[in-house]
Amino acid sequence: MDKFTRKTSFEQWLSPLNFKLFDEQVENFQLNRYTKKLYMASFMKLLLYAQLHETESLHALSDAVFSDDLQKATGLNSISFSQLGRRLNHIPTEFFQTLFLDLVAQLHQDTHFSTRRKTTTPLKIIDSSTLPLNVTNHRWAGVSKNQIGCQTPPSVGVYGSGTVLSGSGCHHECHRT
């Protein structure tokens, strides 16, 4: 009989990440070179933890490592804020950009973005706006006798021919206008 194992939260949150690409980028930028303790895999888990728990500083993140669950997930017993800062400064922006754009490409593939885009109007938002929505197609947004709308956050970016929402893109406010 197989042993039933549940995925940890970190495994679930990191599962969309292309680990082959991650390893290639780490090797390409030599990010684990001369590393004794804080390898990129552990550091990415710490960054994910910091983002999800809205950790305010590297001091707070280094203090959070004393949690047994976080120690188990990252494989770190302790880490100083100065080590975190040095590590963060050493990572080029292109590393994160490559991983992010790969996740966006996966999202587009999973949601059949290219085929849906042919049948719908492309949406490119630069700033915070209220978008009018069709009552027939968007019943979830509520109905009024005039129209309905959706307030988008100002943190929306446009890359190439596709629209990409940032992490706060899920926190939109829909209202009747």
Chimera marker file (.cmm) of the C-alpha trace (Angstrom):
<marker_set name="trace">
<marker id="1" x="0.000" y="0.000" z="0.000" r="1" g="1" b="0" radius="0.5"/>
<marker id="2" x="1.320" y="3.425" z="-0.915" r="1" g="1" b="0" radius="0.5"/>
<marker id="3" x="2.019" y="5.911" z="1.796" r="1" g="1" b="0" radius="0.5"/>
<marker id="4" x="-0.333" y="8.905" z="1.630" r="1" g="1" b="0" radius="0.5"/>
<marker id="5" x="1.688" y="12.123" z="1.582" r="1" g="1" b="0" radius="0.5"/>
<marker id="6" x="0.300" y="15.609" z="1.402" r="1" g="1" b="0" radius="0.5"/>
<marker id="7" x="2.111" y="18.386" z="-0.344" r="1" g="1" b="0" radius="0.5"/>
<marker id="8" x="3.272" y="21.157" z="1.926" r="1" g="1" b="0" radius="0.5"/>
<marker id="9" x="2.176" y="24.706" z="1.228" r="1" g="1" b="0" radius="0.5"/>
<marker id="10" x="5.593" y="25.552" z="-0.157" r="1" g="1" b="0" radius="0.5"/>
<marker id="11" x="5.467" y="22.627" z="-2.554" r="1" g="1" b="0" radius="0.5"/>
<marker id="12" x="2.047" y="23.723" z="-3.777" r="1" g="1" b="0" radius="0.5"/>
<marker id="13" x="3.064" y="27.374" z="-4.148" r="1" g="1" b="0" radius="0.5"/>
<marker id="14" x="6.273" y="26.475" z="-5.944" r="1" g="1" b="0" radius="0.5"/>
<marker id="15" x="4.768" y="23.757" z="-8.145" r="1" g="1" b="0" radius="0.5"/>
<marker id="16" x="4.068" y="26.042" z="-11.144" r="1" g="1" b="0" radius="0.5"/>
<marker id="17" x="7.724" y="27.114" z="-11.169" r="1" g="1" b="0" radius="0.5"/>
<marker id="18" x="9.744" y="25.514" z="-13.967" r="1" g="1" b="0" radius="0.5"/>
<marker id="19" x="12.567" y="24.000" z="-11.915" r="1" g="1" b="0" radius="0.5"/>
<marker id="20" x="14.586" y="23.116" z="-14.998" r="1" g="1" b="0" radius="0.5"/>
<marker id="21" x="14.549" y="26.790" z="-16.024" r="1" g="1" b="0" radius="0.5"/>
<marker id="22" x="15.216" y="27.790" z="-12.413" r="1" g="1" b="0" radius="0.5"/>
<marker id="23" x="18.314" y="25.559" z="-12.268" r="1" g="1" b="0" radius="0.5"/>
<marker id="24" x="19.487" y="26.812" z="-15.675" r="1" g="1" b="0" radius="0.5"/>
<marker id="25" x="19.160" y="30.430" z="-14.535" r="1" g="1" b="0" radius="0.5"/>
<marker id="26" x="20.949" y="29.713" z="-11.247" r="1" g="1" b="0" radius="0.5"/>
<marker id="27" x="23.760" y="28.081" z="-13.195" r="1" g="1" b="0" radius="0.5"/>
<marker id="28" x="23.758" y="30.792" z="-15.876" r="1" g="1" b="0" radius="0.5"/>
<marker id="29" x="24.094" y="33.615" z="-13.335" r="1" g="1" b="0" radius="0.5"/>
<marker id="30" x="26.286" y="31.461" z="-11.028" r="1" g="1" b="0" radius="0.5"/>
<marker id="31" x="24.030" y="32.252" z="-8.085" r="1" g="1" b="0" radius="0.5"/>
<marker id="32" x="25.078" y="29.285" z="-5.948" r="1" g="1" b="0" radius="0.5"/>
<marker id="33" x="28.774" y="29.904" z="-6.502" r="1" g="1" b="0" radius="0.5"/>
<marker id="34" x="30.713" y="30.438" z="-3.260" r="1" g="1" b="0" radius="0.5"/>
<marker id="35" x="27.526" y="29.774" z="-1.297" r="1" g="1" b="0" radius="0.5"/>
<marker id="36" x="27.889" y="28.044" z="2.046" r="1" g="1" b="0" radius="0.5"/>
<marker id="37" x="24.406" y="28.237" z="3.480" r="1" g="1" b="0" radius="0.5"/>
<marker id="38" x="21.772" y="30.266" z="1.630" r="1" g="1" b="0" radius="0.5"/>
<marker id="39" x="21.279" y="28.456" z="-1.673" r="1" g="1" b="0" radius="0.5"/>
<marker id="40" x="18.820" y="29.827" z="-4.220" r="1" g="1" b="0" radius="0.5"/>
<marker id="41" x="16.163" y="27.163" z="-3.619" r="1" g="1" b="0" radius="0.5"/>
<marker id="42" x="16.005" y="28.056" z="0.088" r="1" g="1" b="0" radius="0.5"/>
<marker id="43" x="16.161" y="31.759" z="-0.677" r="1" g="1" b="0" radius="0.5"/>
<marker id="44" x="13.248" y="31.538" z="-3.128" r="1" g="1" b="0" radius="0.5"/>
<marker id="45" x="11.189" y="29.794" z="-0.448" r="1" g="1" b="0" radius="0.5"/>
<marker id="46" x="12.037" y="32.594" z="1.986" r="1" g="1" b="0" radius="0.5"/>
<marker id="47" x="11.042" y="35.222" z="-0.587" r="1" g="1" b="0" radius="0.5"/>
<marker id="48" x="7.783" y="33.394" z="-1.210" r="1" g="1" b="0" radius="0.5"/>
<marker id="49" x="7.122" y="33.232" z="2.526" r="1" g="1" b="0" radius="0.5"/>
<marker id="50" x="7.910" y="36.951" z="2.875" r="1" g="1" b="0" radius="0.5"/>
<marker id="51" x="5.561" y="37.850" z="0.029" r="1" g="1" b="0" radius="0.5"/>
<marker id="52" x="2.672" y="35.691" z="1.199" r="1" g="1" b="0" radius="0.5"/>
<marker id="53" x="2.956" y="36.793" z="4.826" r="1" g="1" b="0" radius="0.5"/>
<marker id="54" x="3.631" y="40.427" z="3.884" r="1" g="1" b="0" radius="0.5"/>
<marker id="55" x="6.855" y="40.449" z="5.872" r="1" g="1" b="0" radius="0.5"/>
<marker id="56" x="7.903" y="44.056" z="6.281" r="1" g="1" b="0" radius="0.5"/>
<marker id="57" x="11.691" y="43.773" z="6.441" r="1" g="1" b="0" radius="0.5"/>
<marker id="58" x="14.679" y="41.503" z="6.182" r="1" g="1" b="0" radius="0.5"/>
<marker id="59" x="14.943" y="41.718" z="9.981" r="1" g="1" b="0" radius="0.5"/>
<marker id="60" x="11.441" y="40.302" z="10.308" r="1" g="1" b="0" radius="0.5"/>
<marker id="61" x="12.202" y="37.619" z="7.734" r="1" g="1" b="0" radius="0.5"/>
<marker id="62" x="15.356" y="36.533" z="9.550" r="1" g="1" b="0" radius="0.5"/>
<marker id="63" x="13.345" y="36.346" z="12.791" r="1" g="1" b="0" radius="0.5"/>
<marker id="64" x="10.663" y="34.269" z="11.050" r="1" g="1" b="0" radius="0.5"/>
<marker id="65" x="13.229" y="31.594" z="10.222" r="1" g="1" b="0" radius="0.5"/>
<marker id="66" x="13.083" y="30.501" z="13.866" r="1" g="1" b="0" radius="0.5"/>
<marker id="67" x="9.664" y="28.966" z="13.118" r="1" g="1" b="0" radius="0.5"/>
<marker id="68" x="9.935" y="25.175" z="13.050" r="1" g="1" b="0" radius="0.5"/>
<marker id="69" x="7.746" y="24.894" z="9.950" r="1" g="1" b="0" radius="0.5"/>
<marker id="70" x="9.786" y="27.455" z="8.021" r="1" g="1" b="0" radius="0.5"/>
<marker id="71" x="13.036" y="25.790" z="9.105" r="1" g="1" b="0" radius="0.5"/>
<marker id="72" x="11.753" y="22.469" z="7.828" r="1" g="1" b="0" radius="0.5"/>
<marker id="73" x="10.554" y="23.958" z="4.517" r="1" g="1" b="0" radius="0.5"/>
<marker id="74" x="13.720" y="25.924" z="3.778" r="1" g="1" b="0" radius="0.5"/>
<marker id="75" x="16.340" y="23.703" z="5.389" r="1" g="1" b="0" radius="0.5"/>
<marker id="76" x="17.738" y="26.669" z="7.323" r="1" g="1" b="0" radius="0.5"/>
<marker id="77" x="18.154" y="26.833" z="11.100" r="1" g="1" b="0" radius="0.5"/>
<marker id="78" x="18.927" y="30.526" z="11.173" r="1" g="1" b="0" radius="0.5"/>
<marker id="79" x="19.937" y="33.346" z="8.856" r="1" g="1" b="0" radius="0.5"/>
<marker id="80" x="20.912" y="36.934" z="9.515" r="1" g="1" b="0" radius="0.5"/>
<marker id="81" x="19.273" y="39.890" z="7.827" r="1" g="1" b="0" radius="0.5"/>
<marker id="82" x="22.670" y="40.955" z="6.459" r="1" g="1" b="0" radius="0.5"/>
<marker id="83" x="23.044" y="37.582" z="4.695" r="1" g="1" b="0" radius="0.5"/>
<marker id="84" x="19.574" y="38.019" z="3.217" r="1" g="1" b="0" radius="0.5"/>
<marker id="85" x="20.423" y="41.533" z="2.056" r="1" g="1" b="0" radius="0.5"/>
<marker id="86" x="23.699" y="40.472" z="0.447" r="1" g="1" b="0" radius="0.5"/>
<marker id="87" x="21.963" y="37.574" z="-1.281" r="1" g="1" b="0" radius="0.5"/>
<marker id="88" x="19.156" y="39.765" z="-2.574" r="1" g="1" b="0" radius="0.5"/>
<marker id="89" x="21.606" y="42.360" z="-3.911" r="1" g="1" b="0" radius="0.5"/>
<marker id="90" x="23.569" y="39.630" z="-5.711" r="1" g="1" b="0" radius="0.5"/>
<marker id="91" x="20.602" y="38.373" z="-7.765" r="1" g="1" b="0" radius="0.5"/>
<marker id="92" x="20.134" y="40.160" z="-11.095" r="1" g="1" b="0" radius="0.5"/>
<marker id="93" x="16.690" y="41.366" z="-12.093" r="1" g="1" b="0" radius="0.5"/>
<marker id="94" x="16.873" y="39.266" z="-15.249" r="1" g="1" b="0" radius="0.5"/>
<marker id="95" x="16.744" y="36.109" z="-13.104" r="1" g="1" b="0" radius="0.5"/>
<marker id="96" x="13.361" y="37.010" z="-11.633" r="1" g="1" b="0" radius="0.5"/>
<marker id="97" x="12.123" y="38.412" z="-14.941" r="1" g="1" b="0" radius="0.5"/>
<marker id="98" x="12.847" y="35.157" z="-16.776" r="1" g="1" b="0" radius="0.5"/>
<marker id="99" x="11.003" y="33.098" z="-14.155" r="1" g="1" b="0" radius="0.5"/>
<marker id="100" x="8.077" y="35.520" z="-14.103" r="1" g="1" b="0" radius="0.5"/>
<marker id="101" x="7.669" y="35.569" z="-17.884" r="1" g="1" b="0" radius="0.5"/>
<marker id="102" x="7.809" y="31.769" z="-17.944" r="1" g="1" b="0" radius="0.5"/>
<marker id="103" x="4.975" y="31.659" z="-15.389" r="1" g="1" b="0" radius="0.5"/>
<marker id="104" x="2.986" y="34.117" z="-17.515" r="1" g="1" b="0" radius="0.5"/>
<marker id="105" x="3.537" y="31.931" z="-20.584" r="1" g="1" b="0" radius="0.5"/>
<marker id="106" x="2.275" y="28.915" z="-18.605" r="1" g="1" b="0" radius="0.5"/>
<marker id="107" x="-0.761" y="30.915" z="-17.529" r="1" g="1" b="0" radius="0.5"/>
<marker id="108" x="-1.486" y="31.904" z="-21.111" r="1" g="1" b="0" radius="0.5"/>
<marker id="109" x="-1.171" y="28.282" z="-22.206" r="1" g="1" b="0" radius="0.5"/>
<marker id="110" x="-3.367" y="26.952" z="-19.382" r="1" g="1" b="0" radius="0.5"/>
<marker id="111" x="-6.085" y="29.544" z="-20.003" r="1" g="1" b="0" radius="0.5"/>
<marker id="112" x="-5.887" y="29.230" z="-23.811" r="1" g="1" b="0" radius="0.5"/>
<marker id="113" x="-5.063" y="32.927" z="-23.965" r="1" g="1" b="0" radius="0.5"/>
<marker id="114" x="-4.159" y="33.069" z="-27.662" r="1" g="1" b="0" radius="0.5"/>
<marker id="115" x="-7.416" y="31.456" z="-28.834" r="1" g="1" b="0" radius="0.5"/>
<marker id="116" x="-9.572" y="33.477" z="-26.435" r="1" g="1" b="0" radius="0.5"/>
<marker id="117" x="-7.827" y="36.663" z="-27.482" r="1" g="1" b="0" radius="0.5"/>
<marker id="118" x="-8.940" y="36.119" z="-31.072" r="1" g="1" b="0" radius="0.5"/>
<marker id="119" x="-12.591" y="36.016" z="-30.001" r="1" g="1" b="0" radius="0.5"/>
<marker id="120" x="-12.509" y="38.788" z="-27.406" r="1" g="1" b="0" radius="0.5"/>
<marker id="121" x="-11.300" y="42.344" z="-27.324" r="1" g="1" b="0" radius="0.5"/>
<marker id="122" x="-7.705" y="42.623" z="-26.072" r="1" g="1" b="0" radius="0.5"/>
<marker id="123" x="-7.365" y="44.501" z="-22.806" r="1" g="1" b="0" radius="0.5"/>
<marker id="124" x="-4.354" y="46.688" z="-22.078" r="1" g="1" b="0" radius="0.5"/>
<marker id="125" x="-4.462" y="48.707" z="-18.896" r="1" g="1" b="0" radius="0.5"/>
<marker id="126" x="-1.770" y="51.153" z="-17.911" r="1" g="1" b="0" radius="0.5"/>
<marker id="127" x="-3.248" y="52.790" z="-14.811" r="1" g="1" b="0" radius="0.5"/>
<marker id="128" x="-6.113" y="52.372" z="-12.381" r="1" g="1" b="0" radius="0.5"/>
<marker id="129" x="-9.374" y="52.509" z="-14.282" r="1" g="1" b="0" radius="0.5"/>
<marker id="130" x="-13.019" y="51.602" z="-14.017" r="1" g="1" b="0" radius="0.5"/>
<marker id="131" x="-13.869" y="49.244" z="-16.831" r="1" g="1" b="0" radius="0.5"/>
<marker id="132" x="-17.453" y="49.045" z="-18.064" r="1" g="1" b="0" radius="0.5"/>
<marker id="133" x="-18.609" y="45.447" z="-18.395" r="1" g="1" b="0" radius="0.5"/>
<marker id="134" x="-21.342" y="43.819" z="-20.425" r="1" g="1" b="0" radius="0.5"/>
<marker id="135" x="-24.175" y="42.734" z="-18.116" r="1" g="1" b="0" radius="0.5"/>
<marker id="136" x="-24.932" y="39.639" z="-20.209" r="1" g="1" b="0" radius="0.5"/>
<marker id="137" x="-21.390" y="38.246" z="-20.144" r="1" g="1" b="0" radius="0.5"/>
<marker id="138" x="-20.375" y="39.379" z="-16.651" r="1" g="1" b="0" radius="0.5"/>
<marker id="139" x="-23.220" y="38.558" z="-14.307" r="1" g="1" b="0" radius="0.5"/>
<marker id="140" x="-20.740" y="38.028" z="-11.450" r="1" g="1" b="0" radius="0.5"/>
<marker id="141" x="-20.058" y="41.757" z="-11.297" r="1" g="1" b="0" radius="0.5"/>
<marker id="142" x="-23.627" y="42.643" z="-10.342" r="1" g="1" b="0" radius="0.5"/>
<marker id="143" x="-26.390" y="44.296" z="-12.324" r="1" g="1" b="0" radius="0.5"/>
<marker id="144" x="-27.784" y="47.804" z="-12.380" r="1" g="1" b="0" radius="0.5"/>
<marker id="145" x="-30.094" y="49.470" z="-14.856" r="1" g="1" b="0" radius="0.5"/>
<marker id="146" x="-27.245" y="51.492" z="-16.376" r="1" g="1" b="0" radius="0.5"/>
<marker id="147" x="-24.095" y="49.400" z="-16.404" r="1" g="1" b="0" radius="0.5"/>
<marker id="148" x="-21.659" y="47.517" z="-14.226" r="1" g="1" b="0" radius="0.5"/>
<marker id="149" x="-17.977" y="48.145" z="-13.747" r="1" g="1" b="0" radius="0.5"/>
<marker id="150" x="-14.809" y="46.697" z="-12.354" r="1" g="1" b="0" radius="0.5"/>
<marker id="151" x="-12.162" y="48.815" z="-10.623" r="1" g="1" b="0" radius="0.5"/>
<marker id="152" x="-8.692" y="47.640" z="-11.596" r="1" g="1" b="0" radius="0.5"/>
<marker id="153" x="-5.608" y="48.177" z="-9.457" r="1" g="1" b="0" radius="0.5"/>
<marker id="154" x="-2.840" y="50.505" z="-10.583" r="1" g="1" b="0" radius="0.5"/>
<marker id="155" x="-0.345" y="47.632" z="-10.528" r="1" g="1" b="0" radius="0.5"/>
<marker id="156" x="-1.103" y="46.212" z="-13.965" r="1" g="1" b="0" radius="0.5"/>
<marker id="157" x="1.683" y="45.832" z="-16.492" r="1" g="1" b="0" radius="0.5"/>
<marker id="158" x="1.693" y="45.300" z="-20.232" r="1" g="1" b="0" radius="0.5"/>
<marker id="159" x="4.394" y="43.063" z="-21.701" r="1" g="1" b="0" radius="0.5"/>
<marker id="160" x="4.644" y="42.662" z="-25.452" r="1" g="1" b="0" radius="0.5"/>
<marker id="161" x="1.295" y="41.712" z="-26.891" r="1" g="1" b="0" radius="0.5"/>
<marker id="162" x="-0.171" y="40.334" z="-23.641" r="1" g="1" b="0" radius="0.5"/>
<marker id="163" x="-1.527" y="41.859" z="-20.483" r="1" g="1" b="0" radius="0.5"/>
<marker id="164" x="-0.045" y="40.697" z="-17.203" r="1" g="1" b="0" radius="0.5"/>
<marker id="165" x="-1.555" y="41.325" z="-13.803" r="1" g="1" b="0" radius="0.5"/>
<marker id="166" x="0.687" y="41.664" z="-10.785" r="1" g="1" b="0" radius="0.5"/>
<marker id="167" x="0.088" y="39.821" z="-7.504" r="1" g="1" b="0" radius="0.5"/>
<marker id="168" x="-2.456" y="42.390" z="-6.392" r="1" g="1" b="0" radius="0.5"/>
<marker id="169" x="-4.364" y="42.001" z="-9.656" r="1" g="1" b="0" radius="0.5"/>
<marker id="170" x="-6.694" y="39.557" z="-7.973" r="1" g="1" b="0" radius="0.5"/>
<marker id="171" x="-7.859" y="42.193" z="-5.524" r="1" g="1" b="0" radius="0.5"/>
<marker id="172" x="-10.185" y="44.140" z="-7.765" r="1" g="1" b="0" radius="0.5"/>
<marker id="173" x="-13.289" y="45.911" z="-6.617" r="1" g="1" b="0" radius="0.5"/>
<marker id="174" x="-16.415" y="45.472" z="-8.682" r="1" g="1" b="0" radius="0.5"/>
<marker id="175" x="-19.225" y="47.931" z="-8.351" r="1" g="1" b="0" radius="0.5"/>
<marker id="176" x="-22.199" y="49.358" z="-10.134" r="1" g="1" b="0" radius="0.5"/>
<marker id="177" x="-21.602" y="52.644" z="-11.915" r="1" g="1" b="0" radius="0.5"/>
<link id1="1" id2="2" r="1" g="1" b="0" radius="0.2"/>
<link id1="2" id2="3" r="1" g="1" b="0" radius="0.2"/>
<link id1="3" id2="4" r="1" g="1" b="0" radius="0.2"/>
<link id1="4" id2="5" r="1" g="1" b="0" radius="0.2"/>
<link id1="5" id2="6" r="1" g="1" b="0" radius="0.2"/>
<link id1="6" id2="7" r="1" g="1" b="0" radius="0.2"/>
<link id1="7" id2="8" r="1" g="1" b="0" radius="0.2"/>
<link id1="8" id2="9" r="1" g="1" b="0" radius="0.2"/>
<link id1="9" id2="10" r="1" g="1" b="0" radius="0.2"/>
<link id1="10" id2="11" r="1" g="1" b="0" radius="0.2"/>
<link id1="11" id2="12" r="1" g="1" b="0" radius="0.2"/>
<link id1="12" id2="13" r="1" g="1" b="0" radius="0.2"/>
<link id1="13" id2="14" r="1" g="1" b="0" radius="0.2"/>
<link id1="14" id2="15" r="1" g="1" b="0" radius="0.2"/>
<link id1="15" id2="16" r="1" g="1" b="0" radius="0.2"/>
<link id1="16" id2="17" r="1" g="1" b="0" radius="0.2"/>
<link id1="17" id2="18" r="1" g="1" b="0" radius="0.2"/>
<link id1="18" id2="19" r="1" g="1" b="0" radius="0.2"/>
<link id1="19" id2="20" r="1" g="1" b="0" radius="0.2"/>
<link id1="20" id2="21" r="1" g="1" b="0" radius="0.2"/>
<link id1="21" id2="22" r="1" g="1" b="0" radius="0.2"/>
<link id1="22" id2="23" r="1" g="1" b="0" radius="0.2"/>
<link id1="23" id2="24" r="1" g="1" b="0" radius="0.2"/>
<link id1="24" id2="25" r="1" g="1" b="0" radius="0.2"/>
<link id1="25" id2="26" r="1" g="1" b="0" radius="0.2"/>
<link id1="26" id2="27" r="1" g="1" b="0" radius="0.2"/>
<link id1="27" id2="28" r="1" g="1" b="0" radius="0.2"/>
<link id1="28" id2="29" r="1" g="1" b="0" radius="0.2"/>
<link id1="29" id2="30" r="1" g="1" b="0" radius="0.2"/>
<link id1="30" id2="31" r="1" g="1" b="0" radius="0.2"/>
<link id1="31" id2="32" r="1" g="1" b="0" radius="0.2"/>
<link id1="32" id2="33" r="1" g="1" b="0" radius="0.2"/>
<link id1="33" id2="34" r="1" g="1" b="0" radius="0.2"/>
<link id1="34" id2="35" r="1" g="1" b="0" radius="0.2"/>
<link id1="35" id2="36" r="1" g="1" b="0" radius="0.2"/>
<link id1="36" id2="37" r="1" g="1" b="0" radius="0.2"/>
<link id1="37" id2="38" r="1" g="1" b="0" radius="0.2"/>
<link id1="38" id2="39" r="1" g="1" b="0" radius="0.2"/>
<link id1="39" id2="40" r="1" g="1" b="0" radius="0.2"/>
<link id1="40" id2="41" r="1" g="1" b="0" radius="0.2"/>
<link id1="41" id2="42" r="1" g="1" b="0" radius="0.2"/>
<link id1="42" id2="43" r="1" g="1" b="0" radius="0.2"/>
<link id1="43" id2="44" r="1" g="1" b="0" radius="0.2"/>
<link id1="44" id2="45" r="1" g="1" b="0" radius="0.2"/>
<link id1="45" id2="46" r="1" g="1" b="0" radius="0.2"/>
<link id1="46" id2="47" r="1" g="1" b="0" radius="0.2"/>
<link id1="47" id2="48" r="1" g="1" b="0" radius="0.2"/>
<link id1="48" id2="49" r="1" g="1" b="0" radius="0.2"/>
<link id1="49" id2="50" r="1" g="1" b="0" radius="0.2"/>
<link id1="50" id2="51" r="1" g="1" b="0" radius="0.2"/>
<link id1="51" id2="52" r="1" g="1" b="0" radius="0.2"/>
<link id1="52" id2="53" r="1" g="1" b="0" radius="0.2"/>
<link id1="53" id2="54" r="1" g="1" b="0" radius="0.2"/>
<link id1="54" id2="55" r="1" g="1" b="0" radius="0.2"/>
<link id1="55" id2="56" r="1" g="1" b="0" radius="0.2"/>
<link id1="56" id2="57" r="1" g="1" b="0" radius="0.2"/>
<link id1="57" id2="58" r="1" g="1" b="0" radius="0.2"/>
<link id1="58" id2="59" r="1" g="1" b="0" radius="0.2"/>
<link id1="59" id2="60" r="1" g="1" b="0" radius="0.2"/>
<link id1="60" id2="61" r="1" g="1" b="0" radius="0.2"/>
<link id1="61" id2="62" r="1" g="1" b="0" radius="0.2"/>
<link id1="62" id2="63" r="1" g="1" b="0" radius="0.2"/>
<link id1="63" id2="64" r="1" g="1" b="0" radius="0.2"/>
<link id1="64" id2="65" r="1" g="1" b="0" radius="0.2"/>
<link id1="65" id2="66" r="1" g="1" b="0" radius="0.2"/>
<link id1="66" id2="67" r="1" g="1" b="0" radius="0.2"/>
<link id1="67" id2="68" r="1" g="1" b="0" radius="0.2"/>
<link id1="68" id2="69" r="1" g="1" b="0" radius="0.2"/>
<link id1="69" id2="70" r="1" g="1" b="0" radius="0.2"/>
<link id1="70" id2="71" r="1" g="1" b="0" radius="0.2"/>
<link id1="71" id2="72" r="1" g="1" b="0" radius="0.2"/>
<link id1="72" id2="73" r="1" g="1" b="0" radius="0.2"/>
<link id1="73" id2="74" r="1" g="1" b="0" radius="0.2"/>
<link id1="74" id2="75" r="1" g="1" b="0" radius="0.2"/>
<link id1="75" id2="76" r="1" g="1" b="0" radius="0.2"/>
<link id1="76" id2="77" r="1" g="1" b="0" radius="0.2"/>
<link id1="77" id2="78" r="1" g="1" b="0" radius="0.2"/>
<link id1="78" id2="79" r="1" g="1" b="0" radius="0.2"/>
<link id1="79" id2="80" r="1" g="1" b="0" radius="0.2"/>
<link id1="80" id2="81" r="1" g="1" b="0" radius="0.2"/>
<link id1="81" id2="82" r="1" g="1" b="0" radius="0.2"/>
<link id1="82" id2="83" r="1" g="1" b="0" radius="0.2"/>
<link id1="83" id2="84" r="1" g="1" b="0" radius="0.2"/>
<link id1="84" id2="85" r="1" g="1" b="0" radius="0.2"/>
<link id1="85" id2="86" r="1" g="1" b="0" radius="0.2"/>
<link id1="86" id2="87" r="1" g="1" b="0" radius="0.2"/>
<link id1="87" id2="88" r="1" g="1" b="0" radius="0.2"/>
<link id1="88" id2="89" r="1" g="1" b="0" radius="0.2"/>
<link id1="89" id2="90" r="1" g="1" b="0" radius="0.2"/>
<link id1="90" id2="91" r="1" g="1" b="0" radius="0.2"/>
<link id1="91" id2="92" r="1" g="1" b="0" radius="0.2"/>
<link id1="92" id2="93" r="1" g="1" b="0" radius="0.2"/>
<link id1="93" id2="94" r="1" g="1" b="0" radius="0.2"/>
<link id1="94" id2="95" r="1" g="1" b="0" radius="0.2"/>
<link id1="95" id2="96" r="1" g="1" b="0" radius="0.2"/>
<link id1="96" id2="97" r="1" g="1" b="0" radius="0.2"/>
<link id1="97" id2="98" r="1" g="1" b="0" radius="0.2"/>
<link id1="98" id2="99" r="1" g="1" b="0" radius="0.2"/>
<link id1="99" id2="100" r="1" g="1" b="0" radius="0.2"/>
<link id1="100" id2="101" r="1" g="1" b="0" radius="0.2"/>
<link id1="101" id2="102" r="1" g="1" b="0" radius="0.2"/>
<link id1="102" id2="103" r="1" g="1" b="0" radius="0.2"/>
<link id1="103" id2="104" r="1" g="1" b="0" radius="0.2"/>
<link id1="104" id2="105" r="1" g="1" b="0" radius="0.2"/>
<link id1="105" id2="106" r="1" g="1" b="0" radius="0.2"/>
<link id1="106" id2="107" r="1" g="1" b="0" radius="0.2"/>
<link id1="107" id2="108" r="1" g="1" b="0" radius="0.2"/>
<link id1="108" id2="109" r="1" g="1" b="0" radius="0.2"/>
<link id1="109" id2="110" r="1" g="1" b="0" radius="0.2"/>
<link id1="110" id2="111" r="1" g="1" b="0" radius="0.2"/>
<link id1="111" id2="112" r="1" g="1" b="0" radius="0.2"/>
<link id1="112" id2="113" r="1" g="1" b="0" radius="0.2"/>
<link id1="113" id2="114" r="1" g="1" b="0" radius="0.2"/>
<link id1="114" id2="115" r="1" g="1" b="0" radius="0.2"/>
<link id1="115" id2="116" r="1" g="1" b="0" radius="0.2"/>
<link id1="116" id2="117" r="1" g="1" b="0" radius="0.2"/>
<link id1="117" id2="118" r="1" g="1" b="0" radius="0.2"/>
<link id1="118" id2="119" r="1" g="1" b="0" radius="0.2"/>
<link id1="119" id2="120" r="1" g="1" b="0" radius="0.2"/>
<link id1="120" id2="121" r="1" g="1" b="0" radius="0.2"/>
<link id1="121" id2="122" r="1" g="1" b="0" radius="0.2"/>
<link id1="122" id2="123" r="1" g="1" b="0" radius="0.2"/>
<link id1="123" id2="124" r="1" g="1" b="0" radius="0.2"/>
<link id1="124" id2="125" r="1" g="1" b="0" radius="0.2"/>
<link id1="125" id2="126" r="1" g="1" b="0" radius="0.2"/>
<link id1="126" id2="127" r="1" g="1" b="0" radius="0.2"/>
<link id1="127" id2="128" r="1" g="1" b="0" radius="0.2"/>
<link id1="128" id2="129" r="1" g="1" b="0" radius="0.2"/>
<link id1="129" id2="130" r="1" g="1" b="0" radius="0.2"/>
<link id1="130" id2="131" r="1" g="1" b="0" radius="0.2"/>
<link id1="131" id2="132" r="1" g="1" b="0" radius="0.2"/>
<link id1="132" id2="133" r="1" g="1" b="0" radius="0.2"/>
<link id1="133" id2="134" r="1" g="1" b="0" radius="0.2"/>
<link id1="134" id2="135" r="1" g="1" b="0" radius="0.2"/>
<link id1="135" id2="136" r="1" g="1" b="0" radius="0.2"/>
<link id1="136" id2="137" r="1" g="1" b="0" radius="0.2"/>
<link id1="137" id2="138" r="1" g="1" b="0" radius="0.2"/>
<link id1="138" id2="139" r="1" g="1" b="0" radius="0.2"/>
<link id1="139" id2="140" r="1" g="1" b="0" radius="0.2"/>
<link id1="140" id2="141" r="1" g="1" b="0" radius="0.2"/>
<link id1="141" id2="142" r="1" g="1" b="0" radius="0.2"/>
<link id1="142" id2="143" r="1" g="1" b="0" radius="0.2"/>
<link id1="143" id2="144" r="1" g="1" b="0" radius="0.2"/>
<link id1="144" id2="145" r="1" g="1" b="0" radius="0.2"/>
<link id1="145" id2="146" r="1" g="1" b="0" radius="0.2"/>
<link id1="146" id2="147" r="1" g="1" b="0" radius="0.2"/>
<link id1="147" id2="148" r="1" g="1" b="0" radius="0.2"/>
<link id1="148" id2="149" r="1" g="1" b="0" radius="0.2"/>
<link id1="149" id2="150" r="1" g="1" b="0" radius="0.2"/>
<link id1="150" id2="151" r="1" g="1" b="0" radius="0.2"/>
<link id1="151" id2="152" r="1" g="1" b="0" radius="0.2"/>
<link id1="152" id2="153" r="1" g="1" b="0" radius="0.2"/>
<link id1="153" id2="154" r="1" g="1" b="0" radius="0.2"/>
<link id1="154" id2="155" r="1" g="1" b="0" radius="0.2"/>
<link id1="155" id2="156" r="1" g="1" b="0" radius="0.2"/>
<link id1="156" id2="157" r="1" g="1" b="0" radius="0.2"/>
<link id1="157" id2="158" r="1" g="1" b="0" radius="0.2"/>
<link id1="158" id2="159" r="1" g="1" b="0" radius="0.2"/>
<link id1="159" id2="160" r="1" g="1" b="0" radius="0.2"/>
<link id1="160" id2="161" r="1" g="1" b="0" radius="0.2"/>
<link id1="161" id2="162" r="1" g="1" b="0" radius="0.2"/>
<link id1="162" id2="163" r="1" g="1" b="0" radius="0.2"/>
<link id1="163" id2="164" r="1" g="1" b="0" radius="0.2"/>
<link id1="164" id2="165" r="1" g="1" b="0" radius="0.2"/>
<link id1="165" id2="166" r="1" g="1" b="0" radius="0.2"/>
<link id1="166" id2="167" r="1" g="1" b="0" radius="0.2"/>
<link id1="167" id2="168" r="1" g="1" b="0" radius="0.2"/>
<link id1="168" id2="169" r="1" g="1" b="0" radius="0.2"/>
<link id1="169" id2="170" r="1" g="1" b="0" radius="0.2"/>
<link id1="170" id2="171" r="1" g="1" b="0" radius="0.2"/>
<link id1="171" id2="172" r="1" g="1" b="0" radius="0.2"/>
<link id1="172" id2="173" r="1" g="1" b="0" radius="0.2"/>
<link id1="173" id2="174" r="1" g="1" b="0" radius="0.2"/>
<link id1="174" id2="175" r="1" g="1" b="0" radius="0.2"/>
<link id1="175" id2="176" r="1" g="1" b="0" radius="0.2"/>
<link id1="176" id2="177" r="1" g="1" b="0" radius="0.2"/>
</marker_set>
